[in-house]
Amino acid sequence: MREEIKKSNQTKDKSQKVMYSGNVRLKMENAEDHIQINRFCETLKILSNMSVVSINWSEKEGLTINISLKQQIPLEDILMLLPMIDKVYKKKKDIIVVLNCYSPEAILPTLTNPEDGILAV
C-alpha cells in the first residue's frame, strides 16, 4: 500500500504539529500478543476521521497496520494520548508505534508456583 503523507506546514519550527492525511502505515513494535494488537485496533476504530484498512504481518516488515485518515490530524500526538502507547516516532515513511508492556492490555496471568498451578497477574 502506498503511503500518502501530507504535511500542513513545511517549517522547521518544533512547535508546529505534523499533520497526516490519506493512507498511513503504522509499524508495531513490542507487541505482547494478539489480544493487545486487537485492543489497539479496536481503539483506532473508535477514533473519528480514521479507519483501519488492513493488518499485515511478514517476516521482513513485521506487524503493520494500514489506516486511512479522512482529514488532516496530528496523528502522532493523538496516538500518544492512548494509555497503551509507550512511544510513537517517524522512521523513513512509517510511523513506529511502541506498545506499553505494562498496560493492563499486556498483562497475562503467570504461574506463581508451577507445582500447585496458582495464577497471578
C-alpha positions as CSV (number, residue, x, y, z in Angstrom):
1,M,0.0,0.0,0.0
2,R,1.4,3.4,-1.0
3,E,1.7,5.8,1.9
4,E,0.4,9.3,1.3
5,I,1.6,11.7,4.0
6,K,0.8,15.4,3.6
7,K,2.5,17.9,6.0
8,S,0.5,21.0,6.6
9,N,3.5,23.3,7.2
10,Q,7.0,22.7,6.0
11,T,8.6,24.9,8.6
12,K,11.3,23.7,10.9
13,D,9.6,25.2,13.9
14,K,9.4,22.3,16.5
15,S,6.1,23.8,18.0
16,Q,4.4,23.0,14.7
17,K,2.5,19.8,14.7
18,V,3.0,17.4,11.8
19,M,-0.4,16.8,10.2
20,Y,-1.2,13.5,8.4
21,S,-4.0,12.6,6.0
22,G,-4.7,9.8,3.5
23,N,-3.2,6.4,3.9
24,V,-0.6,5.9,6.6
25,R,1.3,2.7,7.7
26,L,1.9,2.0,11.4
27,K,4.7,-0.4,12.2
28,M,4.1,-2.1,15.5
29,E,7.0,-2.8,17.9
30,N,7.0,-4.5,21.2
31,A,3.5,-6.1,20.9
32,E,2.9,-8.6,23.7
33,D,0.3,-10.7,21.9
34,H,-2.7,-10.7,19.5
35,I,-5.0,-9.6,22.3
36,Q,-3.0,-6.3,22.8
37,I,-3.0,-5.7,19.0
38,N,-6.7,-6.4,18.7
39,R,-7.4,-3.9,21.5
40,F,-5.2,-1.3,19.8
41,C,-7.1,-1.8,16.5
42,E,-10.5,-1.6,18.2
43,T,-9.3,1.7,19.8
44,L,-8.3,3.0,16.4
45,K,-11.7,2.2,15.0
46,I,-13.4,4.3,17.7
47,L,-11.3,7.4,16.8
48,S,-13.1,9.8,14.5
49,N,-11.8,10.5,11.0
50,M,-9.8,7.3,11.0
51,S,-10.4,3.7,9.7
52,V,-8.3,0.6,9.8
53,V,-7.8,-0.6,6.2
54,S,-5.7,-3.7,6.9
55,I,-3.5,-5.6,9.4
56,N,-0.5,-7.4,7.9
57,W,2.5,-9.4,9.1
58,S,5.6,-10.5,7.3
59,E,9.0,-11.7,8.4
60,K,10.6,-8.8,6.6
61,E,8.2,-6.0,7.7
62,G,6.9,-7.4,11.0
63,L,3.4,-6.3,12.0
64,T,1.9,-3.3,10.1
65,I,-1.5,-1.6,10.4
66,N,-2.6,0.4,7.4
67,I,-5.0,3.2,8.3
68,S,-6.9,5.8,6.3
69,L,-7.3,9.3,7.6
70,K,-10.3,11.3,6.2
71,Q,-8.8,14.7,7.1
72,Q,-5.6,16.1,8.4
73,I,-4.9,15.2,12.0
74,P,-1.8,15.3,14.3
75,L,-1.6,11.5,14.3
76,E,1.5,11.1,16.4
77,D,0.1,13.4,19.1
78,I,-3.3,11.6,19.1
79,L,-1.6,8.1,19.4
80,M,0.5,9.3,22.4
81,L,-2.7,10.1,24.3
82,L,-3.7,6.4,24.3
83,P,-2.6,4.7,27.6
84,M,-1.5,1.6,25.8
85,I,1.2,3.5,23.8
86,D,4.7,3.9,25.1
87,K,6.3,5.7,22.1
88,V,5.4,7.0,18.6
89,Y,8.1,8.2,16.2
90,K,8.7,8.5,12.5
91,K,11.2,6.3,10.7
92,K,11.5,6.9,7.0
93,K,8.0,6.6,5.6
94,D,6.5,4.7,8.5
95,I,5.1,5.7,11.9
96,I,6.6,3.4,14.5
97,V,4.2,2.6,17.4
98,V,5.7,1.0,20.6
99,L,3.1,-0.5,22.8
100,N,3.4,-0.3,26.6
101,C,4.3,-3.7,28.0
102,Y,2.9,-2.7,31.4
103,S,-0.5,-1.6,30.3
104,P,-3.4,-3.8,31.5
105,E,-3.9,-4.9,28.0
106,A,-0.5,-6.6,28.0
107,I,-0.6,-8.3,31.4
108,L,-1.1,-12.0,31.2
109,P,-1.5,-14.4,34.1
110,T,1.6,-16.4,35.1
111,L,2.1,-19.3,37.4
112,T,3.4,-18.2,40.8
113,N,4.1,-21.8,41.8
114,P,4.1,-24.3,38.9
115,E,3.5,-27.3,41.2
116,D,0.2,-26.0,42.6
117,G,-1.0,-24.1,39.5
118,I,-1.8,-20.9,41.3
119,L,-2.1,-18.0,38.8
120,A,-1.0,-14.4,39.4
121,V,-1.5,-11.3,37.4
